Amino acid sequence: MKYLTYILRNARRNPVRTGLTVASIAISMFLMMILTSFFAAMQEANSASKQYNRIIVMNANGFAGQVPIARVRQVEAMDGVVAATPFSWYGGKYQNQRVLFAQFAVDADKVFDTLDEYKLAPEQLAAFKAEKSAAVIGPKLAREYNLKIGDPMPLQGDIYPVDLKLNIRGIYESPRNTDQRMVLFHYDYLDDQLRQLGSTAGGSSSQTAAGNAGIVFVKCKDAATTANLCKKIDDEYRSTDFPTRTQTEEAFGQMFSEMMGGLKDIVYWIGCAVVVSLLFVSGNAMAMAMRERTTEVAVLKAIGFNRGLVLGIVLAEAVLVAGLGGVLGTLGSKALFDIVDISPFTGGFLPFFYVPWSVALAGLGVSLFLGFASGLVPAVLAANSSVINGLRKVV
């Protein structure tokens, strides 16, 4: 610790060069946190879903296929099932704008038994169940549009040719790695609208859309029953007009990650390229600093500083500068995205975004490694330099 003052003074000796080095590392690490956190947060959310013991039933042909609403009650009656609810995507417009936030028709009596990490006050839940046109929304959506309980929320049909006149009866709370911008409303309300439109149109595509559960969320009693239930459900409907594909919630989430193909690998290769470029930047800065201090290093060695001490001082300075940039870039990005919600600006592509601690600490570790690696060669050269040659050198 007695050499800390000297190390700090050396780091501040050329403030412009040190500032530029710190800034380049900080900005690069900040951008890397954004890229890597996108995948890490999704993976963390998928992994966290395992504890809820849920499975997802969808049509074997994908989202374009149908799952009849009758399947919900049939699946719920199977051994090992706690609750089940349809999740039918509506995809309407709000305030005549195409706003991308999730809008799902659900079973109001079972949805919060199925999604048990989503919490709703008892009086709000009772109001939601009692009114057919009632809806509950997420807290982020409420803040974004300044909505409160009791406000109307009309949605104009886009995918479906029916409009919904919803009334907000509750605002749920949920963990941060869940979608807090959803609208949940009664499945029966949407289905009745589609059936009425289909009957007046003499049986059209609206009639065909009625009775479709979309996908089915199923809450299982425990983790041991999930695999057997997946197989049992698929076997039950394999030879029907609407065969199913049933998987765990974690696998369902992973399916969306796989849709991105090799994008994840590309991001990691970009990260490697950034690390190498930062190594050259910080290495060049340390090499210039040591060249300017050739005589000073010789004096230090002449008054008794041994090789190990000189090596340690130079390495400490390099790690200090790179570490400062790493702290600003990694911990700064985490603090920023913990405060600022960017999901409204992503067009619904990211329902949530944050920098996990694992990513931030890994980024900080990378910056410290950069400091060590960039300072190693200049430090070794300084430690092994000749006192006589150093005192002769004119910089």
Secondary structure, 3 states (H helix, E strand, C coil): CCCHHHHHHHHCCCHHHHHHHHHHHHHHHHHHHHHHHHHHHHHHHHHHHHHHCEEEEEECCCCCCCCECHHHHHHHCCCCEEEEEEEEECCCEECCECCCCCEEEECCCCHHHHCCCCECCHHHHHHHHHCCCEEEECHHHHHHCCCCCCCEEEEECCCCCCCEEEEEEEECECCCCCCCCCEEEEHHHHHHHHHHHHHHCCCCHHHHHCCECEEEEEEECCHHHHHHHHHHHHHHCCCCCCCEEEEEHHHHHHHHHHCCCCHHHHHHHHHHHHHHHHHHHHHHHHHHHHHHCHHHHHHHHHCCCCHHHHHHHHHHHHHHHHHHHHHHHHHHHHHHHHHCCCHHHCCCCCCCCCCCHHHHHHHHHHHHHHHHHHHHHHHHHHHCCCHHHHHHCCC
